[in-house]
Amino acid sequence: MKYWRSLSVVVALLVGCEEPGSGSRAPEKEEAGRTSAQEATPWIPCGTTAVPLGPGLPGFDPEPNEPVHAGGLLYFFSTDDASGGALWTSTGTGGEGTFKVRDFPPGPLGMPPSQLTRVGDRVFFTAEDEEHGRELWVSDGTPAGTRMVTDLWPGTNGSFPRALFEYQGLLYFTAGDEDHGRELRVTDGTAEGTLLVTDLEPGPEGAGPDRLTRSADGSIYFIAQFQAIFTAVMRLDPATGGVVEVLRVPSEGAVLGDPTPVGSKVFFIIGDLHGHKLKLMVSSGGAASLVTELTHAGDMAAMGGKLYFAGATDAEGMDMELWRSDGTPGGTRRVKDLRTGHEGSEPIELTAVGRRLFFSADDGIHGREVWVSDGTETGTRLLVDLEPGLPGASPERLTALQGNLFFSASTGGRGAEPWMSNGTPEGTVPLVEVAPGTLDSNPRSFIRSGWDAFFTAEDGTGVRRLWALPFRPEGRCAPLRR
């Protein structure tokens, strides 16, 4: 579970955002001229059986190696300690197939490629080869179009790019060089178009910008470190290149998790190792202001112009429940006390699907199950009791795809397997088992590309693979091309 307590070890907050994909080769041309009526058409699965595609993924790590879709393709890595890694693409169940784009043998550091990030019809990622350290690469899905962008730190040292972030057709990222240290940079995918955005901390160390996010006003917010003395929330105006400091805190307190945009507002949590409170802060472009104090904080998500988050205000930080905020102290309150008494329901995996928020919580009666909320107390309820009694179905990896919810859950006689829901109890159904019986397939990395819902899961032999479920606008579940 992802949460923070005051005076405790910080656990990173991971917030995911779902963007519409560009589609597989077959429907890509149609999507270019998509009408508003087609946008409103509900998407449904074409059955419940997913099929495996491509190689095994023995070294797959869910954080730096999440698959992405771009230019009508799904991109993913297969990694192996002995052979390094390889970049693959797939057009899914009804397309041209699944192909290896390029091998990346172990380089000077033996680190596999990672951090796939979509920018238009291409993907950027970090990788190393025999002559270079870890640098930034780009691919259009072809071997010839897969190349290093620039050798930012020549030789085998490498610039170690990270925090890859797309904005308006450009890639922003953090990387180091001999003169500036680790600072924020931007690239159009060419060596000459790779530029230093700002030198926040002159000298060889740099400010190490990280956790980039953008607000509705076009600003990019990020976190920077200055001489290990203080941590700052910074705001970049990409149009002018101007950078201003929104908030500064001592580094031992720090900013916890990722800044979370809600319209033109950006929320974040700061800690205080010398006190007993966490502070929920908000900025609308200027100096940050205090929204409320908490003793415990966790997942955050935006829905309907409000911030939803897991929080507690009791002295022990045990009564974690779902809260919401409009960015003002008076507009910040608990949505519902799902688990009455000293303990809280500890909501996690907050995921917005349209105007409803889905999350995993334990009310002490049904165990941990999927709940849904429209933001009101009366509109917050158990979606369906998948596994009656304690401990429940333990749903996780909640992901919104085209108005549907995909997730992993464990039920009687089945291990952790993929499920999907259209938001109704009767429309919450399991997919066909990937690993038979009580074995866990542990599905994760749900993503839509073209007319398929992809995910990775372990088969009956324990090998993690890429799987695809035909998933299309209602009325378009035609027989697949073979």
N, C-alpha and C positions, 0 to 999 in steps of 0.2 A: 504494500500500500504506500502511496506517496503522500506524505504530510510532514509538517514541521511542528515542533514544540519550541517554546522559548527555553533557553538554556539547554539545548539538545543538539545532537548531530544533525546537520542539514541534509535532507534528502531532496534530490533534484526533482523539480516539477517538470513533467513532460506534457506539453499541450500540443495536440495535433489539430491540423486544419485540413479539411477536405476541399479540394478544388475540382471543378469539372475537368475531365480528361479530354484529350484530343481525339481519342478513338483509335481502333485498329484499322488496318489497311482497308478492309471491306466497307465499313460505314463512314470512313473519314471524309470522303467527298460529299456525302449526304450531310454530314454534320456542319460543313462549311456554310451551307445554306439553310440551316435549321430555323424553323419558324417558332413563334411564341407558342403556337398550339402544340408543337412537338415537345417543346420544353415542359409543358404542363402535363404531358402524358406520363402516367405512372410507369415506373420500371419494375419488372418482375423477373424472377429466375425462370429459366426454361428447364424446369425439373429441379431435382435436388442432388443430382450426381455431378461432382466435380471430377475432372480428369487431370492426371499428372502430366507435366510438360518439362522438357529439358533434363538437365543432369541433377544428381544429388547435390545438396548444399551443405556439406559437412562442416564448414566453418562459418555458417551464416550467423551473424550477430544482429539482433533486431534493431539496435540503435543506429550504428553508422551505415548499415547495409540495407536499409529499407528500399524495396523496388520503387521505381517512379515511372510515369508514363509521359511520353513526349513524341511529337511527330508521328503519331499513329502506331507507336511501339511501346511495349513494356520493357524497361531496362532492369536488369538485375545482375548481381555478382554471384559466382560460385567460387568459394575460396577453399584452399587446402594448405596445411602447414608445409607440406613437402614441395608442391608444385606452384605455390603462390596463389594467384587468383585469375579469374577470367571474366570479362564483360560479355553478357548475353542479351539478346533481344527476343521478344515473342510477339506474334500477332494473335495469339490465343487459339480458341477452338475452331474458329471459322476462317482463319486467315492463312497466311503463307507458311507459317511454321515457327519453330523456335531454333535460333541459330547462335553460335558463338561468334562474337565480333573480334575479340582479341584476347590473347593470353598475356598475363603479367607475371613472369617468373619472379621468384624472390629477389628483391633488390638488396642494396647495402644494409638495410635495416630489417629485411624480412617481413615487412608489413604489407598485408593485402590491400587492394584498392577499396575505397569506401566513400561515403558522403555523396551519393548520387543526388543531384539537384537539377531540376528542370528549369530551363530558360528558353522559352519559345519551343522550337522543334528540336532543340539539342539538349544534351545533359552535360553537366560539369561534374567532376569528381576529383579525388586526390589519389595519386598513385606514385610508384617509384619504378625505375628501370635500372639496368646494370650501370649506367653512366651517371645517373642523377640521384639525388636524395628525393625526398617526398615533395612533389610539386603538383600544380594544378593541371588537369587534363580536360579535354572536351571531346564529345563524340556526337555524330549525326546518325549513328546506327550502322555505319559501314566501316570496314577495316581501314580504308584510305582516309576516311573522315574522323578517325580516332587518333588524337595527337596531343602532345604536351602543349599547353598554351604558351608558357614562357619559363625559362630557367631563372626564376627570381633570385635564388641564392645559388650561384654556380658551384659545381662540384657535388660531392656526395653528402654535404650537410643538409641541403634541402630547406625550403622556406616553411614547410609544414602548414599548408593552408587548412583552415577550419572555419566554422561558422558560415558556411556557404549559404547565400541568401539571394533570391531573385527579386528584382524590382525593375519594372518598366523595360524589360528586355535586356537588362544588364545583370551581371553577377557581382554582388558585393561579398567580400570575404576578408578574413584576417590572415596575414602571413608576415614572415620576418625577412629582413635582409640585413646586410652588414652595417648599413648606414643608419637605418631608422628603427631597427628592432621590429617587434610584432605590432603592426598598425593596420588600420582599415584601408582596403584597396577596392578597386572596381575594374571590371574588364568586360569587353565586348567579344572576347574569345580570341583576340589576336595579341601578339607580343607588344606591338606598338599601341594597342588600345588598352593596355593594363597599366593603371595609374594609381598612385598614392592619393587617397581621398583627403586625409589630414594626418599630420604628425602631432598627436596629442601629447606624447611624452618624448621629447627629443633625446636621442641617444640610442645606445645599442639594446636597451631593454624593451622600450615601447610600452604602450598602455594595454595591449592585449584585448582589444574590443571583442565582445562575445554576446551571444543571445540576442541577435537582431530581430526586430519585429517592426511592423509598420502600422500606422493609424490611418483612419479614413481621410485625414487632411493631407496625406502624401508624405508625412514625416517618417523617418526611420529612427527608432529608439534602440539603444544598445547599452551594454554595461562595460565600463572601463575600469582598470586598476591603475593607481598612480603611486609608484614607489612603495608598494605594499603598505602604504599608510592609510589611504582612503579609497573607497569604491564610489563610483559615480554613475548615475543614470544620465546618458547623453542623448541629445536630439539632433539629428542631421536633417537639413533641408536639401534634398538632392538637387533641386533646381538651382540653388545658389552655392551649394557646397558648404554653407555655414553650419557650424556645430556649436551648440550651447549646452551648458550643464543644467540639468533639471533638478538634480538632488545629489548631495554628497553625504556619505556616511563613513564612519571609521571602518576599516577593512575587517576588523574582528566582528562587527555587527553584520555587515554585508547586505547585499540584495539577494533574497532567496528566490530561486526559480526564475522563470522567464517573465518579462513584462507581458501583460495580456491586453491587447487592444479591444476596445468596445466602442465602435464608431470612431469619433475623433478623440476619445479619452483613452488613456493607457494606465492600467492598474499594475501595481507591483507591491511586493511585501518586503519590508526591511526588518532585520532582527536586531536584538540588543543583548549581547552576552552578559551584560552587567545588570540587566533588569529582568522582568518577568512578563514582558509583553512583546508581541509582534505588532507591527504597524502596517495596516493596509493604506497605501498611498495612491493618489491619482494625479495625473497631469493632463491638461488639455492644451499643451504646447508651451505653457509657461512653467513657473516654479511649481513643484509638487505640493499637494496639501494632504493633510491627514483625513482619512475617511472614518476609520475606527481602529480600536485596539483589540487584539486577540491574544489568546494564550496558545492557540493551536491553529494551523492553517494548512490547507492541502490543495487539491485540484481546483483549477479555475476554468471557466468557459464563458463565452459571450452568447447571448440569445436575446433577441427582441430589444436591443439597445440597453440591456442590463448585464451586469457581471454576476455570474453564479459561482459560488465557491463553497468548499467545505471549511467550516470554521468552528471554533469553540471559544467561549469567554469565561468558563469556570476556572477556578484556581489551578486545578490539576490538568486542565486541558483534555479531559476525557470525554466531554459531551459534544463530540463532533457531529454536526448536522449540516444540512443544506441551507445556505444563506444566499441573499441577493442584494445588489447595491446599484443605485443609479449614480453613484459618485459623490453623494452628499451624506453627512452623518444621519440626517433624518430619514433618508431613503434607503438606509441599510438595515436589514433585519433578517431574522431567521425565517425561512419559508415554512418549515414544519418540523415539529419534534417527533421524528419517526420512531424513536426508541425512548420511551419515557423512563425517567430515573437517572441514575448517576452516569451510566454509560450512554454513548451516542451510537448512531447507526453507521458512522464512518463512511460517508458517501465517497466513492472514487469513480474514475473513468467517466467524468462528466462529458456528455456528447450531445450537441444540439442537432436535431433533425427537424428542419423547418422551425415551427414555433413551439416545439416541445423539447424538453431536456430529458435525456435518458441517463441513468447512472446505476451503479451497483451499490447496494446498501444492505445492512443487516438490522432488521427491526427487533431482533431478539425472539421472534415467533416463527418466522418463515426461513430463517437463515439468510445467507447472502444471496440476493436475487436481483433481477432487473426491475428498476422503478422508473416511473415517468412523471414529469411535472410540467404544467403550463405556467409555473411561476407563482401560483396561488396555493394556499394551504389546502383548500378543498379539491384542487386539481392535481394534487400530488398523491400518487397511489402506486400500489404494486402492479406491474404490468401483467405478470403471470407467475405462478408458483411452479417453476419447472421441476423442482425436487422437494416435495413436501417435507417439512421438519428441518431440524438442524443437521448439518451446517448449510444446507441449501445447494444450489447449483454452481456457486462461485463463478459468476460470469466475469469475464475480463476481455481486454482488447476490443472494447466497444468502438465501432467505426461507422460513420454515416456514409452511405453510398447511394446517390440518386434517390433520396427520400426513404431509404431502407436502412435498417440497423443490422450490421453483421457483428458477431461476437463469438467467443468461446465459452462453453458451459459444460459441466459434468452432471450426468443424470444416472439413475439406476441402471446397471448393466453396461453402461458406456463410460468411457473415460472422457477427458476434455476434448470435445469435438466441435466443429463449426455449426453455428446456428444463424438464422436470419429472422428478421421481423419487419412487418409493414406497420408496426406500431399498435396492433391490436392483439389481444390474447389469442384469438383463433388464427391469426396470421403470423404467429411466432412458432417457427418450425425448425427441426434439425435438418441439416444436410446429411446425405448418406455417409456413414462412418468411413473415415480415412484409415484409422487403426482399429482392427476388430476387437470386440469384447470390451474388457475393462482397460485395455491399453490406451494411453493418452496420445493423441496426435498433436496436441498443443498448437492449434492454429493461431496464426498472427499475421501481421502485415497485410490486412485486407485493403485492396485497392481496385478501383475500376479503371479499365483501359479498353477502349473500343466497346465491343458488346460482350464483355466478360467481366466477372468479378474474380480477381486473382487473390490468392493467399498462399502462404507457405505452411506446411504441416508435415509431421512425421508419419511415414507409412508403417505397416505392421512390422517391418524390420528395424525401425528406429531411424531410418534415413529421412532427413528433411528434404522436401521437394517443393517445387512450385506447382500449384494446382489452379485450375480455371473452371469456373461455373458459367455457362452461357447465361447472360443477364442483359435483357433488352427492353426497349419500350413496349408497353402492352400491345399485343397484336403482332409483334415482330418475331416471335419465336418460331421461325421457319426451320426446316431441316438443315442441319449443318452441312457445309461443303466438305467433302472428303478428298 
